[in-house]
Every structure is written in structure tokens, then in C-alpha cells.
Amino acid sequence: MVLNINKNKYRHFFSVVIAASVLLVSGCGDEKQTQTATSSAKAQSYQWKMVTSWPKNFPGLGMAPEKFAKYVDEMSDGRLTVQVYGAGELVPGFEVFDSVSQGTVQMGHSGAYYWKGKIPASPIFSSIPFGMTATELNAWLHYGGGLALWQELYKPFGIIPMAGGNTGAQFTGWFKKEINSMEDIKGLKMRIPGLAGEVLKRAGGIPVTLTGGEIFSSLQSGAIDATEWVGPYNDLAFGFYQAAEYYYSSIWHETGTALEFLINEKAFNELPKDLQKIVEVAARAVNQSTLDEYNAGNNNALQTLIEKHNVKMRTLPSPVLAELKNITAQVITEQSAADEDFAKVWASYSEFLQSMRSYNDLTLKEYYLNR
């Protein structure tokens, strides 16, 4: 009787040991399979295409996507490569959004205000007249809820947006005649995008949409009377001083213009997690690097334009700026009433702007005056 009980105990003991061994071996197999799958994903390489709205390798604008491709290639050890195409090389500059949305390419680099025809709220993520500076806009995007709203706005199109650089405050631009009053704006044909174009239209001007490569010939031929582009750094490169006599520095229409990376959502989700993080980090690095480049480049280029090319610098009269600001407020009120998304994004933007305005009045404004 005792012997039989002991035998049963031994049988039970060995059964437990065998079962545990099977589970252990099975578990190791599952773990090995998971490790193999992970290693396989990490070993896989990906080749992306990025189309842009800028001339290939153009200072600032065109170099931002090139830097992104370089950073991603180096950080991923060549597992993710990005081939960059300038405007018109693969698709026209104004077809970047649709190309990424349709999955024709995996990425794009452009400016959000170019898509206001299909997404009325999109210009807020690029630049609003009399709006945020570059540093304020970056703060709102990354720490004030702006990026989440941006992603929500683009999601129906299968696009993930990321900040892709900032040009800083942009000059009013180049004019063939002086602007002394609002009367001088009436009938003025000017290349100017986004909400600023609508403001110009309300002021009696004629806004014209052109890609960067089309501007100089249009200005030189008289197809347009004036143009804004970016600022001294890019304006010198395009040689606008050869086609227009007056250069207006007044900041109003693009106070800190954000550029954007557009990423096809499906292509992004197919990347392993580490490559996704590399894409995000590279975009953040380019975002800051581009602003730094513009701050340094604009300063140097302006000196060249004044000292070497004898450019006639001007500022808009205070009454003109005041009226443009009034019109901007009207346009934003109407846009908010007409589009629910615009109203939602503008509420977040304007609240953050007001807060930053109060902070900067106490800090930077006083410092600049004292300096």
C-alpha cells in the first residue's frame, strides 16, 4: 500500500517535470521566433522617395529635405534611405500633398498653406499674418497641442505631418514701385500664398500663386508687379534685386513660417519601431537646424544686398500695416465661421499666441528695447 502511493508520487513528479520541460522548450521556441522576426525586420532595408515644392538643393528650403535624408541614412546605418526630388523632377511642386496621400511616394516636403483649397485650416500650421514667431510656433506645435491637431487634420488623407524647418520672419518682399498708401496696393499683382493672399485680395490687390522657380521670370517680364518669397538668404540666391527696385522688410504676412514633412501613413506604419523613431528624431533635428541656418543666412545676405547690390530698403507705412492687420482679423473671423476645423485649430493657436505675447512683452520685448 505504501509502495503504491510512493510510485504514484514518483509518476506525478515525473509528469510535472516533463510538462514543464515541454513548456520551457516551447517557450524558448516562441521567444526565438519572436527574436528572429524582430531581427528580420531590423535587417530589412527600405527605400523611400521624397518629393518637394522647392528647387533641388536650394539654400534652406531645398537643403532641409537633403539633411533629413542624410540624418536618416546615417542613424539607420543605411536601413532606410530617402531619395529627394526637387519640384518638377518627379511631380510638380504643388502636387506634393496628393502624391504622398495617394502613396505614389512615401514622403514630401512643402508648406502647409499651399493646401488651403482642400484643407482651409492648413495655413495655420505654416504661417498666419500677424501671428506667431518661429519659436512661438514650435512651442505650440510640440508642447501646446498644435501637432496633435495637425495630425488630426491630415489623417483623413492618410498623411502624418511633422514640422520640417522654419524660415523665421519673412520680408514683405520685392516691389517695382513704392507703397506709400493702401491706394498703391489696388490692382497690384503679387506672388503671395496662404491667408496673406486673401488679405491682399481684400485690400484690392491680385494674389498670384507661383512655385519658387517661376517667380524671377514672372517678375522680370512684368507678369507680376511684386513678390514675397522668404527673406534675404533665398532672395539673394534667386537674384530678385535684378528684377525689382524696392525691398520691403516689414514683417506681417509670414512671421515665422513652418515647413512640413508629409509622410504616407501606411509607409510609416510598415517601418519597425526603431526606424519610426529615427524618422521623428531626424525631422525634429532638421526643424531646428533650418531655422538656425536662416537666421545666420538672412543676416549675411542682407549685408550683401545692401552693400554690394545697392538695394533700396523700405518699410511699409504704419497706416498700411494697421489696415492689413484689420483685414486679417476679418478674414480669420470669416474662415472660423465657415469651417469647423479652422475654428477649432484657431482657438488653440490664438489662445497660445495670447499667452506667449504676454510672456514676451515681459521678457524679450523689454530686453530688445534695452539692448
C-alpha positions in Angstrom: 0.0 0.0 0.0 2.8 2.4 0.9 4.8 1.3 -2.0 1.9 2.0 -4.5 1.5 5.5 -3.0 5.2 6.3 -3.5 5.0 5.0 -7.1 2.1 7.4 -7.7 4.0 10.2 -6.2 7.0 9.5 -8.5 4.8 9.2 -11.5 3.2 12.6 -10.7 6.6 14.1 -10.1 8.0 13.0 -13.5 4.8 14.1 -15.3 5.2 17.6 -13.9 8.9 17.7 -14.9 8.2 16.5 -18.4 5.3 19.0 -18.8 7.5 21.9 -17.5 10.2 20.9 -19.9 7.8 20.9 -22.8 6.6 24.3 -21.9 10.1 25.6 -21.4 11.2 24.3 -24.8 8.0 25.6 -26.4 8.5 29.0 -24.8 12.1 29.2 -25.9 10.9 28.4 -29.4 8.3 31.2 -29.3 11.0 33.6 -28.0 13.4 32.5 -30.7 10.7 33.0 -33.3 10.0 36.5 -31.9 13.6 37.4 -31.8 14.1 36.0 -35.4 11.1 38.1 -36.6 12.4 41.2 -34.9 15.9 40.6 -36.3 14.5 40.0 -39.7 12.5 43.3 -39.6 15.6 45.2 -38.4 17.7 43.6 -41.1 15.2 44.6 -43.8 16.1 47.8 -45.8 13.6 50.4 -47.0 13.9 52.8 -49.9 11.7 55.9 -49.8 11.1 58.7 -52.3 10.6 62.3 -51.1 9.1 65.0 -53.4 9.4 68.7 -52.6 8.0 72.1 -53.6 11.5 73.6 -53.9 14.3 73.7 -56.4 16.8 70.9 -55.9 19.4 71.8 -53.3 18.1 75.3 -52.9 19.6 77.1 -49.9 17.5 76.5 -46.7 14.2 75.2 -48.3 15.8 72.7 -50.6 18.6 71.6 -48.2 16.2 70.7 -45.4 15.0 67.5 -47.1 18.6 66.7 -48.1 19.7 67.0 -44.4 16.8 64.8 -43.4 17.8 62.1 -45.9 21.4 62.3 -44.7 20.5 62.0 -41.0 18.1 59.1 -41.6 20.7 57.2 -43.6 23.4 57.7 -41.0 21.3 56.9 -38.0 19.7 53.8 -39.5 23.1 52.6 -40.9 21.6 52.5 -44.4 18.5 50.5 -43.5 16.3 53.5 -44.5 17.3 55.6 -47.5 15.4 58.6 -48.8 15.8 59.8 -52.4 15.0 63.5 -52.6 13.4 65.1 -55.7 13.2 68.8 -56.4 10.0 70.5 -57.7 9.1 69.2 -61.2 11.6 66.4 -61.2 9.1 63.7 -60.3 5.9 65.7 -59.6 5.1 69.5 -59.8 5.7 71.5 -56.6 2.0 71.9 -55.9 1.2 68.2 -56.2 3.3 67.1 -53.3 0.4 66.6 -50.9 -1.6 64.5 -53.4 1.4 62.3 -54.3 2.0 61.5 -50.6 -1.7 60.9 -49.9 -2.1 58.5 -52.8 1.1 56.6 -51.9 2.9 57.4 -55.1 5.8 58.5 -52.9 6.4 57.9 -49.2 7.3 61.5 -48.3 7.0 65.1 -49.2 8.5 68.4 -48.1 6.5 71.6 -48.5 4.4 74.3 -46.8 1.0 73.7 -45.3 -0.5 76.9 -46.6 -0.4 75.5 -50.2 -3.2 73.2 -49.4 -5.8 75.7 -48.2 -8.0 74.9 -51.2 -8.7 71.4 -49.8 -8.0 72.0 -46.1 -8.9 75.6 -45.1 -7.2 75.3 -41.7 -3.9 74.1 -43.1 -2.3 77.6 -43.3 -2.4 77.9 -39.5 0.3 75.3 -39.4 2.6 77.3 -41.7 2.0 81.0 -41.1 -0.7 83.3 -40.2 -0.4 87.1 -40.8 0.5 88.9 -37.6 0.8 85.5 -35.9 3.4 83.6 -34.0 7.1 83.8 -34.4 9.2 80.7 -35.2 10.0 79.9 -31.6 6.4 80.5 -30.5 5.1 78.3 -33.3 7.5 75.5 -32.4 6.4 75.7 -28.8 2.7 75.5 -29.7 3.3 72.6 -32.1 5.4 70.4 -29.8 4.2 71.5 -26.3 0.9 73.3 -26.8 -1.2 70.7 -28.6 -0.7 72.0 -32.2 1.0 68.9 -33.6 -1.9 66.7 -32.4 -4.4 69.0 -34.2 -2.2 69.0 -37.3 -2.1 65.2 -37.4 -5.9 65.0 -36.9 -6.4 67.4 -39.8 -4.3 65.3 -42.2 -5.3 61.8 -41.1 -8.3 61.5 -43.5 -5.8 61.9 -46.3 -3.5 59.2 -45.0 -0.7 61.6 -44.2 1.3 62.1 -41.0 2.7 65.7 -40.8 5.8 66.7 -38.9 7.4 70.1 -38.6 10.2 70.3 -41.2 12.0 73.5 -40.7 11.2 77.2 -40.2 12.3 80.2 -42.3 11.9 82.7 -39.4 10.2 86.0 -40.1 9.8 86.7 -43.8 10.3 90.1 -45.5 7.3 91.7 -47.2 9.1 91.3 -50.5 10.2 93.0 -53.7 8.2 95.7 -55.5 8.7 97.6 -58.8 7.0 100.7 -57.2 6.9 102.1 -53.8 4.0 101.5 -51.4 3.0 104.8 -49.7 -0.7 104.1 -49.0 -3.4 101.5 -49.5 -4.1 103.0 -52.9 -0.8 101.6 -54.1 -1.9 98.1 -53.4 -5.0 98.3 -55.5 -4.5 96.3 -58.7 -1.1 95.1 -57.6 -0.3 91.7 -59.0 1.8 90.0 -56.3 3.0 86.4 -55.8 1.8 85.7 -52.2 0.3 82.4 -50.8 -1.9 81.4 -47.9 -4.2 83.6 -45.9 -1.9 86.6 -46.7 -3.1 86.2 -50.3 -6.7 86.6 -49.2 -5.7 89.6 -47.2 -4.1 91.2 -50.2 -7.1 90.4 -52.3 -9.4 92.2 -49.8 -7.1 95.1 -49.9 -7.6 95.4 -53.7 -4.5 93.5 -54.8 -4.3 90.5 -57.1 -2.7 87.5 -55.4 -0.8 85.1 -57.7 0.4 81.6 -56.8 3.7 80.5 -58.2 6.4 78.0 -57.3 9.8 79.3 -56.5 11.3 78.5 -59.9 8.6 80.6 -61.7 9.0 83.8 -59.7 12.0 85.6 -61.2 10.9 85.3 -64.8 7.4 86.4 -63.9 8.7 89.5 -62.0 11.2 90.3 -64.8 8.6 90.0 -67.6 6.0 92.1 -65.7 3.6 89.2 -65.3 3.6 90.2 -61.6 4.4 93.6 -60.0 5.8 92.3 -56.7 6.7 89.1 -54.9 7.3 87.8 -51.5 9.5 84.7 -51.3 11.3 84.2 -48.0 14.0 86.7 -47.0 17.5 87.9 -47.9 19.1 84.4 -47.8 16.8 83.0 -50.5 16.0 86.3 -52.3 19.7 86.9 -53.0 20.1 83.4 -54.4 17.2 84.0 -56.8 18.6 87.4 -57.8 15.3 89.3 -57.3 17.3 92.5 -56.9 17.8 92.4 -60.7 14.1 92.4 -61.4 12.6 94.8 -58.8 13.9 98.1 -57.3 12.4 98.2 -53.8 12.9 95.7 -51.0 10.4 95.9 -48.1 11.5 94.4 -44.8 8.3 94.9 -42.8 7.2 91.7 -41.2 3.5 91.0 -41.3 2.4 88.1 -43.6 4.7 85.3 -42.5 6.1 86.0 -39.1 7.7 82.6 -38.6 6.9 80.2 -41.4 6.9 76.5 -40.6 7.8 73.9 -43.3 6.4 70.4 -43.2 7.4 66.8 -43.8 4.4 64.9 -45.1 4.7 61.1 -44.5 2.4 58.5 -46.0 0.8 56.8 -43.0 0.8 53.3 -44.5 4.5 53.5 -45.4 5.3 54.8 -41.9 3.4 52.1 -40.2 5.3 49.4 -42.2 8.6 50.6 -40.6 9.9 48.9 -37.5 9.7 51.0 -34.3 13.3 52.0 -34.3 13.1 53.4 -37.8 9.9 55.2 -37.0 11.7 56.9 -34.1 14.7 57.8 -36.4 12.3 59.5 -38.8 10.8 61.5 -35.9 14.1 62.5 -34.4 15.6 63.4 -37.8 12.6 65.7 -38.5 13.0 67.5 -35.2 16.7 68.0 -35.9 16.0 69.4 -39.3 13.3 71.6 -38.0 15.7 73.4 -35.6 18.7 73.3 -37.9 16.8 75.0 -40.7 15.8 77.9 -38.5 19.4 78.3 -37.4 20.5 78.3 -41.0 18.0 81.0 -41.9 18.9 83.3 -39.0 22.6 83.2 -40.0 22.0 83.3 -43.7 19.5 86.1 -43.7 21.8 88.3 -41.8 24.8 87.8 -44.1 22.7 88.0 -47.3 21.1 91.3 -46.3 24.5 92.9 -45.9 25.4 91.7 -49.4 22.2 93.1 -50.9 22.7 96.5 -49.3 26.5 96.9 -49.7 27.2 95.1 -53.0 23.9 95.5 -54.9 22.7 98.8 -53.5 19.3 97.5 -52.9 16.8 100.2 -51.8 15.4 99.1 -48.5 11.9 100.3 -47.5 9.3 99.6 -44.7 5.5 99.7 -45.1 3.8 102.9 -43.7 2.2 102.3 -40.3 -1.4 103.1 -41.7 -0.9 100.3 -44.3 0.2 97.8 -41.7 -2.7 98.7 -39.5 -5.2 98.2 -42.3 -3.6 94.9 -43.3 -4.0 93.8 -39.7 -7.7 94.8 -39.6 -8.3 92.9 -42.8 -6.5 89.8 -41.4 -8.9 89.8 -38.4 -11.9 89.9 -40.7 -10.5 87.0 -42.8 -9.9 84.9 -39.8 -13.3 85.6 -38.3 -15.0 84.6 -41.6 -12.8 81.5 -42.0 -13.7 80.4 -38.5 -17.4 80.8 -39.2 -17.2 78.9 -42.4 -15.1 75.9 -41.4 -15.3 73.9 -38.1 -11.8 72.6 -38.3 -10.4 76.1 -38.8 -12.3 77.4 -35.8 -11.0 74.5 -33.7 -7.4 75.0 -34.7 -7.6 78.8 -34.5 -9.0 78.6 -30.9 -5.9 76.6 -29.8 -3.5 78.8 -31.8 -4.9 82.1 -30.7 -5.0 81.1 -27.0 -1.4 80.1 -27.1 -0.4 83.2 -29.1 -2.0 85.5 -26.5 -0.2 83.7 -23.7 3.1 84.0 -25.4 2.5 87.6 -26.3 2.1 88.4 -22.6 5.2 86.4 -21.7 7.4 88.0 -24.4 6.2 91.5 -23.5 7.7 90.9 -20.1 10.9 89.4 -21.4 12.2 89.7 -24.9 10.4 92.9 -25.8 11.9 94.8 -22.8 15.3 93.2 -23.5 15.3 94.3 -27.2 14.4 97.8 -26.2 17.2 97.9 -23.5 19.7 96.4 -25.8 
